Amino acid sequence: MKTEQLINALVADIGPRRSFLRSFVYATASGVAFDAVVFFAAIGPRPDIAAAAETWRFLFKFVVTLALAVPATTLAYRLAAPAMWRRCRFEVLMVPLCLLLAATAFELDLVPPSLWMVRLVGSNSVNCMTLIPVLALAPLTCFLILLRSGASCDPGLTGAVAGLAAGAIAATFYALNCFDDSPLFVITWYPIAMSTTAAGGYYGGRRFLTW
């Protein structure tokens, strides 16, 4: 192959990838924007959010959810094309878990044992289990629609990671409303709620991303 032909082939190969990346960014932004509209119109932040924002427990919830949302969304994008699988680093998904485990250990040291179960159960577990999956529907739908134009080697895994990303995005919004800021609550109920969205993404991927 001549040099000019090689260059033309590389340019032709880069074009669609850039186009797919742009579309993926738009899909992500659309899902986040839809969630923002639904959240602020129908749910809203907690009344004492100004005071809560001065505490490390409240702010830490967003550190955890964003530390999961960003890498999970990136992984979902890379899983959509076989050529990018080698760039997937699934170990980054362990970062928020490690952060949560460290914060939980710190919480157990700060709080008397008599309050451990109280902090773990909290007062919003039902809302957590309900609102996170509901808010995850929009971004997950946007992800699945866009990922159909990809060529995932493992549709189920791709869908599950997209579901995890959608759940983390939803959890970020829900954290604005949630009154339970203890890491004991977060490490218990948030992962359960997000595992629901990951399971939904898995089955959605098997159903819609298979080619």
Secondary structure per residue as TSV (DSSP state, phi and psi in degrees):
chain	resnum	aa	ss	phi	psi
A	1	M	-	360.0	133.7
A	2	K	-	-72.5	158.9
A	3	T	H	-59.5	-42.4
A	4	E	H	-63.0	-40.5
A	5	Q	H	-65.5	-38.9
A	6	L	H	-63.4	-44.0
A	7	I	H	-61.9	-43.9
A	8	N	H	-62.7	-37.4
A	9	A	H	-66.8	-41.1
A	10	L	H	-65.6	-41.0
A	11	V	H	-63.3	-42.3
A	12	A	H	-63.9	-32.5
A	13	D	H	-76.5	-34.4
A	14	I	H	-72.8	-36.0
A	15	G	H	-52.6	-56.7
A	16	P	H	-60.2	-34.9
A	17	R	H	-65.2	-42.5
A	18	R	H	-64.1	-39.8
A	19	S	H	-64.1	-40.9
A	20	F	H	-66.3	-40.8
A	21	L	H	-61.1	-43.6
A	22	R	H	-62.3	-43.4
A	23	S	H	-64.9	-37.6
A	24	F	H	-65.8	-40.6
A	25	V	H	-62.3	-42.6
A	26	Y	H	-64.2	-40.6
A	27	A	H	-64.2	-42.6
A	28	T	H	-63.4	-46.1
A	29	A	H	-62.5	-37.2
A	30	S	H	-65.8	-43.5
A	31	G	H	-63.8	-42.0
A	32	V	H	-66.2	-43.3
A	33	A	H	-63.3	-41.8
A	34	F	H	-62.5	-43.6
A	35	D	H	-61.8	-40.1
A	36	A	H	-62.0	-43.5
A	37	V	H	-64.0	-47.7
A	38	V	H	-63.2	-43.9
A	39	F	I	-63.4	-52.5
A	40	F	I	-74.0	-21.9
A	41	A	I	-86.1	-34.7
A	42	A	I	-114.5	-22.0
A	43	I	I	-116.8	-65.1
A	44	G	-	83.8	157.7
A	45	P	-	-73.4	162.5
A	46	R	-	-64.8	147.9
A	47	P	T	-60.5	-31.8
A	48	D	T	-98.0	31.9
A	49	I	H	-63.4	-31.1
A	50	A	H	-64.6	-43.8
A	51	A	H	-70.6	-39.8
A	52	A	H	-63.0	-34.5
A	53	A	T	-65.7	-10.7
A	54	E	T	-92.3	0.6
A	55	T	S	-108.1	146.6
A	56	W	H	-71.4	-30.1
A	57	R	H	-64.5	-42.9
A	58	F	H	-64.6	-48.3
A	59	L	H	-66.1	-32.5
A	60	F	H	-64.4	-29.7
A	61	K	H	-58.1	-38.1
A	62	F	H	-76.4	-30.4
A	63	V	H	-60.0	-43.7
A	64	V	H	-69.4	-49.3
A	65	T	H	-66.4	-39.9
A	66	L	H	-72.4	-32.2
A	67	A	H	-67.1	-17.7
A	68	L	H	-97.3	-41.1
A	69	A	H	-62.3	-44.2
A	70	V	H	-67.2	-53.7
A	71	P	H	-67.6	-33.4
A	72	A	H	-66.2	-39.6
A	73	T	H	-65.1	-42.0
A	74	T	H	-62.4	-41.6
A	75	L	H	-64.7	-41.0
A	76	A	H	-59.1	-40.5
A	77	Y	H	-64.0	-45.8
A	78	R	H	-70.0	-30.6
A	79	L	H	-71.4	-12.4
A	80	A	T	-76.4	-13.3
A	81	A	S	-134.2	128.5
A	82	P	G	-55.5	-33.9
A	83	A	G	-65.4	-21.3
A	84	M	G	-100.8	0.4
A	85	W	G	-60.7	-34.8
A	86	R	G	-67.4	-15.3
A	87	R	G	-93.4	1.5
A	88	C	-	-78.5	131.2
A	89	R	-	-125.1	89.7
A	90	F	G	-69.2	-19.4
A	91	E	G	-65.4	-19.3
A	92	V	G	-66.1	-21.8
A	93	L	G	-70.2	-13.4
A	94	M	H	-82.5	-15.6
A	95	V	H	-59.4	-52.0
A	96	P	H	-61.6	-33.8
A	97	L	H	-65.4	-42.5
A	98	C	H	-63.8	-39.8
A	99	L	H	-62.5	-42.6
A	100	L	H	-65.3	-40.9
A	101	L	H	-63.6	-40.7
A	102	A	H	-65.3	-43.6
A	103	A	H	-67.0	-35.8
A	104	T	H	-66.5	-42.1
A	105	A	H	-62.0	-39.8
A	106	F	H	-64.9	-40.3
A	107	E	H	-64.7	-43.1
A	108	L	H	-62.4	-29.9
A	109	D	H	-77.1	-31.2
A	110	L	H	-82.7	-36.2
A	111	V	S	-97.7	137.9
A	112	P	-	-60.6	145.6
A	113	P	G	-53.9	-29.5
A	114	S	G	-65.5	-19.0
A	115	L	G	-103.6	-1.3
A	116	W	H	-59.8	-50.0
A	117	M	H	-67.5	-34.8
A	118	V	H	-62.3	-45.7
A	119	R	H	-66.8	-37.0
A	120	L	H	-68.1	-47.3
A	121	V	H	-69.6	-42.5
A	122	G	-	64.9	-158.6
A	123	S	S	-129.1	-0.2
A	124	N	-	-128.4	24.9
A	125	S	H	-62.1	-37.5
A	126	V	H	-65.2	-45.0
A	127	N	H	-61.2	-40.8
A	128	C	H	-60.8	-46.8
A	129	M	H	-69.8	-19.8
A	130	T	H	-97.8	-51.1
A	131	L	H	-71.8	-35.9
A	132	I	H	-63.1	-49.5
A	133	P	H	-61.3	-37.5
A	134	V	H	-65.0	-46.6
A	135	L	H	-68.5	-22.1
A	136	A	H	-77.5	-15.1
A	137	L	H	-59.9	-45.3
A	138	A	H	-64.9	-53.6
A	139	P	H	-64.1	-35.2
A	140	L	H	-65.4	-41.7
A	141	T	H	-61.5	-44.0
A	142	C	H	-61.3	-42.6
A	143	F	H	-61.3	-49.1
A	144	L	H	-64.4	-39.0
A	145	I	H	-62.5	-44.8
A	146	L	H	-71.1	-40.1
A	147	L	H	-67.2	-16.8
A	148	R	T	-62.6	-25.8
A	149	S	T	-84.6	-1.7
A	150	G	S	-89.9	-163.9
A	151	A	-	-143.8	67.1
A	152	S	-	-68.1	136.7
A	153	C	S	-77.4	-21.7
A	154	D	-	-136.4	86.6
A	155	P	H	-56.4	-39.7
A	156	G	H	-63.6	-46.7
A	157	L	H	-64.1	-43.2
A	158	T	H	-60.7	-44.4
A	159	G	H	-64.5	-39.6
A	160	A	H	-64.5	-42.1
A	161	V	H	-66.8	-39.2
A	162	A	H	-63.1	-39.4
A	163	G	H	-65.2	-37.4
A	164	L	H	-65.9	-42.0
A	165	A	H	-62.9	-43.5
A	166	A	H	-63.7	-39.6
A	167	G	H	-64.9	-38.6
A	168	A	H	-68.1	-38.1
A	169	I	H	-63.3	-45.2
A	170	A	H	-63.1	-40.7
A	171	A	H	-64.8	-31.9
A	172	T	H	-63.4	-42.1
A	173	F	H	-70.0	-44.5
A	174	Y	H	-60.6	-33.7
A	175	A	H	-60.2	-24.4
A	176	L	H	-68.5	-26.1
A	177	N	H	-98.1	-26.6
A	178	C	-	-69.7	130.6
A	179	F	-	-86.0	-13.8
A	180	D	-	-92.5	106.7
A	181	D	-	-102.7	-7.3
A	182	S	-	-63.9	135.5
A	183	P	H	-56.8	-26.8
A	184	L	H	-63.0	-39.3
A	185	F	H	-71.1	-46.5
A	186	V	H	-62.2	-43.5
A	187	I	H	-72.1	-15.6
A	188	T	H	-93.8	-55.0
A	189	W	H	-91.2	-35.4
A	190	Y	H	-61.8	-47.7
A	191	P	H	-62.2	-35.7
A	192	I	H	-62.9	-45.1
A	193	A	H	-64.3	-41.6
A	194	M	H	-73.7	-25.4
A	195	S	H	-67.2	-29.3
A	196	T	H	-64.5	-43.8
A	197	T	H	-70.0	-34.2
A	198	A	H	-66.0	-40.2
A	199	A	H	-64.4	-41.5
A	200	G	H	-62.7	-39.6
A	201	G	H	-65.3	-37.7
A	202	Y	H	-59.9	-49.8
A	203	Y	H	-69.7	-34.4
A	204	G	H	-65.2	-38.8
A	205	G	H	-65.2	-42.7
A	206	R	H	-62.3	-33.3
A	207	R	H	-83.4	-41.1
A	208	F	H	-110.0	-16.5
A	209	L	S	-104.0	-2.1
A	210	T	-	-71.3	136.7
A	211	W	-	-136.9	360.0
